[in-house]
Amino acid sequence: MTDDFRVRYAPSPTGYLHIGNARTALFNWLFARHYNGTFVIRIEDTDAARNIADGEKSQLDNLKWLGLDWDESPENPGEYGPYRQSERNEQGIYQPYIDDLLKRGLAYKSYKTSEQLKSEREAQQAAKQAPHYVYEYEGMSQEEREAEYAKYEAQGLKPVVRIRVPEDKMYEWDDIVKGHISIGGKEVGGDWVIQKADGMPTYNFAVVVDDHLMKISHVLRGDDHVSNTPKQMMVYDAFGWDIPKFGHMALIINAATGKKLSKRDNDVLQFVEQYRELGYQPEALDNFIGLLGWSPKGEDEIFSLEEFKNMFDETRLSKANAKFDQKKLEWINNQWIRRDKDKIMPQLIEELVKAGFITEDEAKAKHDWLVQAIDVAGVDGISYTRQIVDLMREPFFQLGDITDEMKEYLTSENGRKVFAAWEEAYKALPEDADADTYMKTIRAIQNNLEIKGRELWNPIRIATTHQIQGPNLPELLVLLDKKQVLKTMDDVKAKYLA
């Protein structure tokens, strides 16, 4: 591995793997693997109140499903562990750094209550000022601050620790994606919390300590972290540490609305787990996500993970917002389904089992028939495997209702003639008749009755399948049980043609 390239994906176990987070993980993986570097997984679980059961497991399981691997993580720790921030806090990793900032006067304890903070914000709003923290120890010496600490602690108050913001300083960096960025200290909003009252470090502090100690060289993350970068640079500066190279990937927007993709946007499925359950392929998700804010050379759009890795170029990360286009995702998944139907077939059959159409034992016994039926039903046209349920429901496992439109085809003069001719011809055919025989039989009826088009095909299709549209009829008839078809035709005749 190349020691110069160490990147990390650091999720919070506060939810399941979101498309945006999956993109962050994917691009960091591609970056590491392309340069023969190290890919680290670190769990940022300092916000215990928001952590959900199985949140970490969901993240890691779905990353594995997407085909990503890693070199260091909680489950395979390296020399820089532990890899959960809660465990790092329990081991006291962060406290010495906080104590050092307090000792040097670069941070201080704040005892303001939530009521006081709310009152200050309301006063700032009334004065039409940008919200900012008001430093309560202005003009005091270190000894005077210590005396104030003792007074508050005697009252039983627990402090947070805030870092002093150098408001006159400009924080600048050459972003891998966005180019040169500069943000003034005054834009940060005043002194910010680096340690909460319960002793847990905040995200912007812990992430810097962890990235430094884990020797992270490059940080690729979403555009929403740009505002965090100057805060983190303050911490790096406070300790005299080297700052990693930052890259902030463009926002993902809903292509249909043009708005930022939000977890509250119910019109779009946004979690990898949801796509996995619907029967999307991991290769397709990688393919789609890999094109969100990154463009390859040329016009091709279908790429494997290995191809992405080989051609990855961080300079091709786009500054423009990435459009989440559901239709494009469906198209990409369809391409992967069509690419290897033998691999997909067990998943399709499992969908039919889950739908209750067939038992697992029946699926094994009728495997060859199911493969043929799935192919005839139109597997090439599906966007994800769950769709095979609706394609196969009728007429393979259930018969739909006869609609008024169907009745008109059946009971018309031509419909009655076609039905009678088809009934006679079908009964005379052997049970193992092939598609060519069925086609010749229907063509003979067409020639004899001089009826063609919908007036020919629809009465036959309705009489045998209760459908107007469906798979190619001759190929479909090969797969249907002849006794069941005859019963269906008898029922149609008795109800509509008696």
Backbone torsions as a table, in degrees:
resi	resn	phi	psi	omega
1	MET	NA	158.5	178.2
2	THR	-96.0	110.9	-176.3
3	ASP	-60.0	-24.0	-176.9
4	ASP	-70.1	-18.1	-176.8
5	PHE	-117.6	100.2	174.6
6	ARG	-126.9	118.5	-179.9
7	VAL	-124.2	164.4	-176.8
8	ARG	-142.6	151.5	166.8
9	TYR	-115.3	124.1	-171.0
10	ALA	-127.2	78.8	-178.1
11	PRO	-78.7	157.6	170.2
12	SER	-99.5	135.2	-178.7
13	PRO	-80.3	43.2	-178.8
14	THR	-95.6	1.3	-179.3
15	GLY	-175.5	177.9	-178.3
16	TYR	-83.0	170.7	-173.3
17	LEU	-68.8	110.2	-178.8
18	HIS	-86.2	154.3	179.6
19	ILE	-55.2	-41.8	179.8
20	GLY	-62.8	-42.9	178.0
21	ASN	-68.1	-37.6	178.2
22	ALA	-61.5	-37.9	177.4
23	ARG	-63.9	-43.5	178.4
24	THR	-58.9	-45.2	179.7
25	ALA	-63.6	-45.0	-177.4
26	LEU	-61.7	-47.6	-177.3
27	PHE	-67.7	-34.8	175.6
28	ASN	-66.6	-39.4	177.2
29	TRP	-63.3	-46.4	179.9
30	LEU	-60.8	-42.4	179.8
31	PHE	-60.0	-48.1	-178.4
32	ALA	-65.4	-46.7	-175.4
33	ARG	-70.9	-36.0	179.8
34	HIS	-63.0	-38.1	-177.4
35	TYR	-99.5	13.5	-178.5
36	ASN	54.6	39.3	179.2
37	GLY	-96.8	-159.2	-176.3
38	THR	-116.2	132.5	178.7
39	PHE	-110.6	120.3	-175.1
40	VAL	-111.8	138.0	170.7
41	ILE	-107.0	123.7	177.5
42	ARG	-127.4	134.7	-178.3
43	ILE	-97.6	117.8	-178.6
44	GLU	-99.2	86.2	-171.4
45	ASP	-110.6	35.7	-178.0
46	THR	-73.7	-20.1	-179.9
47	ASP	-93.2	74.6	-172.8
48	ALA	-58.5	-33.3	-177.0
49	ALA	-64.7	-27.4	-176.9
50	ARG	-99.3	-8.5	179.2
51	ASN	-65.7	141.2	179.7
52	ILE	-113.2	155.5	177.8
53	ALA	-61.1	134.6	179.1
54	ASP	66.8	11.6	178.6
55	GLY	-61.4	-46.0	178.8
56	GLU	-66.2	-43.6	-179.1
57	LYS	-61.2	-42.2	179.0
58	SER	-60.9	-44.8	179.7
59	GLN	-57.4	-52.7	-174.3
60	LEU	-70.7	-40.4	179.4
61	ASP	-61.6	-42.1	-177.6
62	ASN	-74.7	-30.8	173.3
63	LEU	-64.6	-40.9	177.3
64	LYS	-64.2	-41.1	178.7
65	TRP	-60.4	-35.6	178.3
66	LEU	-73.7	-5.5	177.2
67	GLY	92.0	11.2	-179.8
68	LEU	-89.3	143.2	173.9
69	ASP	-126.2	170.3	-178.2
70	TRP	-146.3	161.9	-174.6
71	ASP	-96.2	-29.5	179.5
72	GLU	-141.1	141.2	-179.6
73	SER	-170.9	177.6	176.7
74	PRO	-58.9	-32.3	-177.0
75	GLU	-87.8	-18.3	172.7
76	ASN	-137.9	73.3	-174.0
77	PRO	-66.4	148.8	173.7
78	GLY	-107.8	-154.3	-174.3
79	GLU	-78.0	-7.1	-174.5
80	TYR	-106.4	16.5	-176.6
81	GLY	-73.9	179.8	-1.4
82	PRO	-72.0	171.1	-172.1
83	TYR	-113.3	15.0	168.4
84	ARG	-115.3	132.2	-176.9
85	GLN	-64.3	-32.9	178.7
86	SER	-61.8	-40.3	178.9
87	GLU	-70.8	-36.2	178.2
88	ARG	-65.4	-37.3	177.9
89	ASN	-68.0	-40.6	178.9
90	GLU	-61.6	-32.4	179.4
91	GLN	-81.8	-1.3	176.1
92	GLY	76.9	24.0	-177.1
93	ILE	-66.5	-37.6	-173.6
94	TYR	-84.1	-31.4	-170.6
95	GLN	-57.9	-42.4	179.3
96	PRO	-59.1	-33.6	-179.7
97	TYR	-72.5	-37.6	176.5
98	ILE	-66.2	-44.6	179.1
99	ASP	-60.9	-37.4	-179.7
100	ASP	-64.3	-42.9	179.1
101	LEU	-65.6	-38.7	177.5
102	LEU	-63.9	-43.4	-178.3
103	LYS	-63.5	-37.2	-178.0
104	ARG	-87.2	2.2	178.0
105	GLY	74.9	14.8	178.9
106	LEU	-90.2	-7.7	175.4
107	ALA	-143.7	164.8	-178.4
108	TYR	-152.5	161.4	177.3
109	LYS	-87.9	134.9	-180.0
110	SER	-121.0	131.2	-176.7
111	TYR	-111.4	13.1	-179.9
112	LYS	-61.7	138.9	178.7
113	THR	-84.1	165.4	178.2
114	SER	-61.4	-32.9	178.6
115	GLU	-65.8	-41.8	178.4
116	GLN	-63.7	-42.5	179.9
117	LEU	-64.1	-41.4	178.5
118	LYS	-62.6	-42.3	-179.9
119	SER	-63.1	-40.7	179.0
120	GLU	-64.4	-42.3	179.3
121	ARG	-62.3	-42.6	-179.8
122	GLU	-64.2	-39.0	178.0
123	ALA	-65.6	-38.9	178.2
124	GLN	-66.4	-40.5	177.6
125	GLN	-62.9	-42.4	-179.4
126	ALA	-63.9	-33.9	179.6
127	ALA	-87.8	5.3	-179.2
128	LYS	56.3	42.4	177.0
129	GLN	-103.0	151.4	174.1
130	ALA	-65.7	138.7	-179.2
131	PRO	-61.1	133.0	-180.0
132	HIS	-156.8	157.2	179.0
133	TYR	-83.3	136.5	-179.8
134	VAL	-98.8	117.3	-178.0
135	TYR	-67.7	123.5	-172.7
136	GLU	-89.9	-6.4	-176.5
137	TYR	-112.3	23.5	-176.6
138	GLU	-53.2	128.8	176.6
139	GLY	83.9	-4.0	-178.6
140	MET	-87.7	150.3	173.7
141	SER	-83.6	172.7	178.1
142	GLN	-60.2	-40.6	-179.7
143	GLU	-64.5	-39.8	-179.9
144	GLU	-67.2	-36.5	177.0
145	ARG	-64.6	-41.7	179.6
146	GLU	-60.7	-38.0	179.2
147	ALA	-65.5	-39.7	177.6
148	GLU	-64.5	-38.8	178.6
149	TYR	-59.0	-47.4	-177.1
150	ALA	-61.5	-39.3	-179.7
151	LYS	-63.2	-45.6	-178.7
152	TYR	-68.0	-38.9	-178.8
153	GLU	-67.9	-30.7	176.2
154	ALA	-64.8	-24.7	178.3
155	GLN	-85.9	0.0	178.7
156	GLY	84.2	11.9	-179.6
157	LEU	-81.9	141.2	177.1
158	LYS	-105.8	131.2	-175.1
159	PRO	-90.3	161.8	160.5
160	VAL	-100.9	163.6	175.7
161	VAL	-110.8	129.1	179.6
162	ARG	-115.7	145.8	176.1
163	ILE	-92.4	141.3	177.8
164	ARG	-76.4	124.7	-178.0
165	VAL	-90.3	122.6	175.0
166	PRO	-74.5	93.2	-172.2
167	GLU	-68.4	-20.1	-178.5
168	ASP	-89.3	2.8	-176.6
169	LYS	-96.9	145.3	175.5
170	MET	-103.5	128.2	179.6
171	TYR	-101.2	118.9	-173.8
172	GLU	-129.5	144.3	174.5
173	TRP	-155.4	155.8	176.3
174	ASP	-95.4	100.3	-175.2
175	ASP	-73.5	135.6	-179.3
176	ILE	-56.4	-34.6	-176.0
177	VAL	-100.7	-49.8	-167.7
178	LYS	-92.6	-7.1	-177.2
179	GLY	84.6	-156.9	-175.5
180	HIS	-71.8	130.9	179.2
181	ILE	-128.9	138.4	174.6
182	SER	-135.9	132.8	179.5
183	ILE	-134.3	126.2	-179.2
184	GLY	-75.9	151.7	179.2
185	GLY	-58.1	-33.0	-179.2
186	LYS	-65.2	-23.1	-177.2
187	GLU	-79.2	-7.3	-176.3
188	VAL	-75.6	-25.8	180.0
189	GLY	99.6	22.5	176.8
190	GLY	88.9	-178.2	-178.0
191	ASP	-58.1	131.7	-175.1
192	TRP	-117.7	158.6	-173.0
193	VAL	-76.0	129.0	173.7
194	ILE	-107.8	-16.4	176.1
195	GLN	-144.1	128.9	-179.0
196	LYS	-79.2	169.2	-176.0
197	ALA	-63.3	-24.1	179.3
198	ASP	-85.2	4.2	177.5
199	GLY	92.5	-5.7	-178.4
200	MET	-82.5	132.7	177.2
201	PRO	-68.9	152.9	177.3
202	THR	-83.1	165.5	-177.1
203	TYR	-53.7	-52.8	-171.9
204	ASN	-66.3	-21.2	175.7
205	PHE	-87.9	-50.8	-176.0
206	ALA	-61.2	-38.0	-176.9
207	VAL	-63.6	-34.4	179.0
208	VAL	-70.1	-47.5	178.8
209	VAL	-58.0	-45.7	-178.4
210	ASP	-65.7	-45.4	-179.5
211	ASP	-62.6	-37.1	178.9
212	HIS	-67.9	-50.8	-176.7
213	LEU	-66.4	-30.7	179.1
214	MET	-88.8	3.5	175.9
215	LYS	57.9	42.4	176.9
216	ILE	-71.0	127.0	-174.7
217	SER	-96.4	-32.3	-176.9
218	HIS	-135.6	140.0	179.7
219	VAL	-122.7	105.4	174.6
220	LEU	-101.1	123.8	-177.5
221	ARG	-155.2	178.3	-175.9
222	GLY	-72.7	159.4	-178.5
223	ASP	-59.1	-26.9	-178.1
224	ASP	-67.6	-8.8	178.9
225	HIS	-92.0	-2.0	-179.4
226	VAL	-55.9	-42.7	-178.1
227	SER	-67.6	-20.4	177.4
228	ASN	-79.9	-23.3	-171.7
229	THR	-61.1	-46.7	178.4
230	PRO	-61.4	-36.1	176.9
231	LYS	-60.6	-44.3	-178.9
232	GLN	-68.9	-35.6	177.9
233	MET	-64.2	-31.4	175.8
234	MET	-60.5	-40.7	-179.3
235	VAL	-69.0	-44.9	176.4
236	TYR	-56.1	-45.7	-179.2
237	ASP	-62.7	-40.5	-176.6
238	ALA	-60.0	-31.3	-178.6
239	PHE	-102.9	-2.7	-179.5
240	GLY	70.5	28.8	-178.6
241	TRP	-89.7	152.9	174.0
242	ASP	-67.6	141.0	-178.4
243	ILE	-97.0	131.1	178.4
244	PRO	-67.0	166.9	175.7
245	LYS	-82.5	127.2	-178.1
246	PHE	-98.7	145.0	172.1
247	GLY	-139.0	121.4	-176.8
248	HIS	-110.8	109.5	-175.3
249	MET	-74.0	148.7	-175.1
250	ALA	-60.0	155.5	176.4
251	LEU	-61.9	151.2	171.1
252	ILE	-99.5	125.0	-179.4
253	ILE	-115.8	153.6	175.6
254	ASN	-72.3	116.3	-177.1
255	ALA	-60.8	-29.1	-177.1
256	ALA	-75.1	-31.8	-174.9
257	THR	-112.2	-19.3	-176.7
258	GLY	77.2	5.6	-178.7
259	LYS	-100.3	157.5	178.6
260	LYS	-55.2	135.1	178.1
261	LEU	-64.6	116.6	-176.3
262	SER	-116.2	145.5	177.4
263	LYS	-63.6	-15.0	177.6
264	ARG	-91.8	1.2	178.7
265	ASP	-81.6	98.8	-174.1
266	ASN	-78.5	-6.4	-179.0
267	ASP	-80.5	-12.2	-175.9
268	VAL	-128.4	130.4	172.2
269	LEU	-71.8	130.9	-171.0
270	GLN	-124.9	-0.1	-177.0
271	PHE	-113.7	136.9	-178.0
272	VAL	-55.4	-37.7	-179.8
273	GLU	-56.7	-39.6	-179.0
274	GLN	-65.3	-42.5	178.9
275	TYR	-69.1	-35.6	178.1
276	ARG	-62.7	-42.6	-179.5
277	GLU	-67.5	-31.4	179.3
278	LEU	-77.0	-13.7	179.4
279	GLY	97.2	26.9	169.8
280	TYR	-75.4	152.4	-178.4
281	GLN	-91.1	141.4	-180.0
282	PRO	-59.4	-35.7	178.6
283	GLU	-62.1	-36.6	-179.4
284	ALA	-71.5	-39.9	177.7
285	LEU	-63.9	-43.9	176.4
286	ASP	-58.8	-45.9	-178.6
287	ASN	-59.2	-48.5	-178.1
288	PHE	-67.1	-48.2	-178.0
289	ILE	-64.4	-35.6	-179.6
290	GLY	-65.3	-17.9	178.3
291	LEU	-99.4	3.2	177.9
292	LEU	-84.1	91.4	178.7
293	GLY	91.3	11.9	175.8
294	TRP	-142.2	138.1	-176.9
295	SER	-126.8	131.0	175.5
296	PRO	-82.2	170.4	173.0
297	LYS	-78.2	145.0	178.9
298	GLY	90.8	-173.4	-174.5
299	GLU	-103.4	-10.1	-177.8
300	ASP	-63.7	147.6	-180.0
301	GLU	-128.1	-6.0	-179.9
302	ILE	-105.0	115.2	-177.0
303	PHE	-137.8	143.4	172.3
304	SER	-82.7	166.9	177.6
305	LEU	-60.2	-39.2	179.9
306	GLU	-64.9	-40.4	178.4
307	GLU	-65.5	-42.6	176.4
308	PHE	-57.5	-44.8	-177.5
309	LYS	-61.0	-43.9	-176.0
310	ASN	-68.4	-34.6	-174.9
311	MET	-102.2	4.9	-176.5
312	PHE	-58.7	135.6	179.1
313	ASP	-145.2	109.2	-175.2
314	GLU	-62.6	-20.6	179.3
315	THR	-72.7	-11.2	178.4
316	ARG	-95.2	5.8	171.8
317	LEU	-66.9	132.1	-170.8
318	SER	-87.3	143.8	172.9
319	LYS	-78.9	-25.0	-177.6
320	ALA	-74.6	150.2	178.7
321	ASN	-58.4	140.9	179.0
322	ALA	-88.3	131.6	-177.4
323	LYS	-93.9	121.1	175.9
324	PHE	-85.1	104.2	-175.9
325	ASP	-110.2	105.8	-176.7
326	GLN	-58.8	-40.2	-179.1
327	LYS	-63.7	-38.1	178.5
328	LYS	-67.0	-39.4	176.9
329	LEU	-60.7	-43.2	178.7
330	GLU	-62.0	-41.1	179.7
331	TRP	-64.6	-44.5	179.8
332	ILE	-62.3	-41.9	-179.9
333	ASN	-65.4	-38.0	176.8
334	ASN	-60.8	-39.2	178.7
335	GLN	-62.6	-38.5	179.6
336	TRP	-73.4	-33.2	175.7
337	ILE	-64.6	-45.1	-178.6
338	ARG	-68.5	-26.6	-176.0
339	ARG	-67.3	-34.7	-175.5
340	ASP	-146.6	76.8	-177.1
341	LYS	-68.3	-27.7	177.9
342	ASP	-63.0	-36.6	178.4
343	LYS	-71.5	-35.7	-176.0
344	ILE	-78.3	-26.8	-172.1
345	MET	-53.7	-45.8	178.3
346	PRO	-59.7	-34.1	177.8
347	GLN	-66.9	-40.0	-179.7
348	LEU	-65.5	-42.8	179.0
349	ILE	-65.4	-38.8	177.8
350	GLU	-62.8	-34.7	176.4
351	GLU	-61.8	-38.9	179.6
352	LEU	-68.9	-35.1	176.3
353	VAL	-66.8	-46.1	179.8
354	LYS	-63.1	-31.1	179.5
355	ALA	-76.0	-8.5	178.3
356	GLY	84.0	11.7	-180.0
357	PHE	-75.0	-26.9	-171.4
358	ILE	-157.3	148.5	177.6
359	THR	-85.9	166.7	179.3
360	GLU	-62.8	-39.4	179.1
361	ASP	-65.7	-41.9	178.0
362	GLU	-64.7	-36.9	179.3
363	ALA	-63.0	-39.5	177.9
364	LYS	-66.8	-43.3	-178.0
365	ALA	-67.7	-33.5	-176.2
366	LYS	-108.2	26.6	-173.2
367	HIS	-54.7	-50.0	-176.0
368	ASP	-63.3	-39.6	178.5
369	TRP	-64.2	-42.2	-179.8
370	LEU	-63.0	-41.2	179.2
371	VAL	-60.2	-45.0	179.1
372	GLN	-65.2	-43.4	-177.6
373	ALA	-64.3	-42.3	178.9
374	ILE	-62.0	-40.6	179.6
375	ASP	-66.1	-42.7	179.2
376	VAL	-67.5	-35.3	-178.2
377	ALA	-64.4	-23.2	175.8
378	GLY	111.2	44.7	-178.3
379	VAL	-58.7	-28.3	-179.5
380	ASP	-63.6	-19.3	-176.6
381	GLY	-97.8	-1.1	-175.7
382	ILE	-85.4	152.7	179.0
383	SER	-95.6	-24.2	177.2
384	TYR	-157.9	158.4	-167.5
385	THR	-63.9	-30.4	-179.7
386	ARG	-58.4	-26.8	-178.3
387	GLN	-65.8	-18.4	-179.9
388	ILE	-64.7	-23.5	180.0
389	VAL	-61.8	-47.9	179.8
390	ASP	-70.8	-33.9	178.5
391	LEU	-66.5	-35.1	-175.4
392	MET	-92.8	-16.8	-175.2
393	ARG	-54.1	-52.5	178.0
394	GLU	-117.0	131.8	3.5
395	PRO	-103.3	12.1	-172.6
396	PHE	-70.7	-32.7	-175.8
397	PHE	-124.5	-23.3	-179.5
398	GLN	-142.5	153.7	173.4
399	LEU	-107.6	133.7	177.8
400	GLY	-80.4	179.2	178.9
401	ASP	-79.0	152.9	172.3
402	ILE	-82.6	117.4	-178.0
403	THR	-85.7	170.4	178.4
404	ASP	-60.7	-38.0	178.6
405	GLU	-62.6	-40.9	178.4
406	MET	-64.2	-40.8	179.7
407	LYS	-59.1	-40.6	-179.3
408	GLU	-62.1	-41.2	177.5
409	TYR	-64.6	-41.4	-176.9
410	LEU	-69.8	-43.0	-170.3
411	THR	-91.8	-3.1	175.2
412	SER	-67.5	165.4	-179.4
413	GLU	-59.3	-47.3	179.0
414	ASN	-66.8	-35.7	179.6
415	GLY	-62.1	-42.2	179.0
416	ARG	-64.4	-41.2	179.9
417	LYS	-63.7	-45.1	-179.6
418	VAL	-63.3	-45.6	-178.8
419	PHE	-58.0	-46.9	-177.9
420	ALA	-61.9	-44.3	-179.6
421	ALA	-66.5	-42.1	179.6
422	TRP	-65.6	-42.3	179.8
423	GLU	-57.8	-46.3	-179.4
424	GLU	-64.7	-46.0	-178.0
425	ALA	-66.5	-42.7	-177.5
426	TYR	-63.8	-42.8	-179.8
427	LYS	-62.2	-28.0	-177.2
428	ALA	-83.3	-14.4	-177.9
429	LEU	-79.5	148.2	177.1
430	PRO	-71.0	159.1	-178.6
431	GLU	-65.1	-25.9	-178.0
432	ASP	-99.8	25.4	178.1
433	ALA	-59.9	142.4	-179.3
434	ASP	-95.6	176.3	-175.6
435	ALA	-62.8	-36.8	179.6
436	ASP	-63.3	-38.9	178.8
437	THR	-65.5	-42.6	178.3
438	TYR	-63.2	-40.6	180.0
439	MET	-64.3	-44.7	179.5
440	LYS	-62.6	-37.0	179.1
441	THR	-63.8	-45.9	-179.9
442	ILE	-66.9	-38.6	177.9
443	ARG	-65.0	-34.5	177.8
444	ALA	-65.3	-40.5	176.7
445	ILE	-62.5	-41.6	178.3
446	GLN	-58.6	-45.7	-178.3
447	ASN	-69.2	-40.3	-177.8
448	ASN	-68.4	-41.9	-175.8
449	LEU	-92.8	-12.9	-175.6
450	GLU	56.4	41.0	176.1
451	ILE	-120.8	134.1	-178.0
452	LYS	-141.6	-179.0	177.9
453	GLY	65.6	-147.9	-177.0
454	ARG	-60.0	-34.5	-178.7
455	GLU	-66.8	-21.2	174.7
456	LEU	-89.6	-53.5	-170.8
457	TRP	-74.9	-38.5	-174.7
458	ASN	-65.0	-44.3	177.6
459	PRO	-59.7	-38.3	179.2
460	ILE	-67.0	-46.5	-178.8
461	ARG	-63.8	-42.9	-179.7
462	ILE	-64.9	-42.2	-177.6
463	ALA	-65.1	-29.2	-175.8
464	THR	-101.6	-26.6	-173.4
465	THR	-130.8	-4.8	-174.6
466	HIS	60.6	30.0	179.5
467	GLN	-130.0	153.4	170.3
468	ILE	-97.3	-39.1	177.8
469	GLN	-116.8	152.1	179.0
470	GLY	171.8	-166.8	179.6
471	PRO	-61.4	166.4	177.1
472	ASN	-52.8	121.2	-168.2
473	LEU	-63.1	-48.3	179.6
474	PRO	-56.9	-42.0	179.4
475	GLU	-68.3	-34.2	178.7
476	LEU	-66.9	-42.6	-177.9
477	LEU	-62.5	-31.4	176.7
478	VAL	-59.2	-34.3	-173.0
479	LEU	-90.6	-17.8	-177.8
480	LEU	-84.2	144.6	178.8
481	ASP	-69.1	123.8	-172.8
482	LYS	-63.1	-38.6	179.6
483	LYS	-62.5	-39.7	179.8
484	GLN	-68.7	-39.3	178.5
485	VAL	-64.1	-41.8	178.5
486	LEU	-62.8	-39.1	177.5
487	LYS	-65.2	-42.2	177.7
488	THR	-59.9	-43.2	179.6
489	MET	-65.7	-39.5	177.6
490	ASP	-62.4	-42.2	179.2
491	ASP	-64.1	-41.2	179.5
492	VAL	-65.3	-43.5	-179.7
493	LYS	-62.3	-44.5	-178.0
494	ALA	-66.7	-35.4	-174.6
495	LYS	-85.1	-32.6	-171.5
496	TYR	-121.9	-16.0	-172.5
497	LEU	-123.8	8.5	-180.0
498	ALA	-69.0	NA	NA
